[in-house]
Amino acid sequence: MKIKVELVTPRGVHLSKEVDSVNIPTQEGEIGVLFGHVPLLCPLWPGLVYFDAKSDEGVVVSYGFVLIERDRVLILSEEAKTVGEIDAGAEKEFFDDAMKRLASASALEEILEAQRKLERSRVFLELSQKFGKGE
């Protein structure tokens, strides 16, 4: 049986499809979901969401939440880009900016936010180099 996967960002529904399996990056690591999975709510972590073991057709996501139900997966992400849409040059600039912000951060809140942006940019840069457009 298939499971319905919906990926939603603040801009709206990024993707809605039925698949046999979906792999999702979480704070604790990547999880694979099939029909009948135990219900679960967990933090989404920057990484690649992919379907039916086809990582080259995946979607790069940032932070958010994942709701898993028996026959449905709802992914709420701050941003999402199809693998072919990510640009290595732009992601390198974002990564460099995040490094500068971390170096100049002084308050704990600034440091934590800078670390969060750095992790997001590191993952997006890595995946853009693997799957995205060249510089």
Stockholm file with secondary structure:
# STOCKHOLM 1.0

chainA/1-135         MKIKVELVTPRGVHLSKEVDSVNIPTQEGEIGVLFGHVPLLCPLWPGLVYFDAKSDEGVVVSYGFVLIERDRVLILSEEAKTVGEIDAGAEKEFFDDAMKRLASASALEEILEAQRKLERSRVFLELSQKFGKGE
#=GR chainA/1-135 SS CCEEEEEEETTEEEEEEEESEEEEEETTEEEEEETTCCCEEEEECSEEEEETTEEEEEEEECSEEEEEETTEEEEEESCEEEGGGCBHHHHHHHHHHHHHHHHHCCSHHHHHHHHHHHHHHHHHHHHHHHHSBCC
#=GC SS_cons         CCEEEEEEETTEEEEEEEESEEEEEETTEEEEEETTCCCEEEEECSEEEEETTEEEEEEEECSEEEEEETTEEEEEESCEEEGGGCBHHHHHHHHHHHHHHHHHCCSHHHHHHHHHHHHHHHHHHHHHHHHSBCC
//
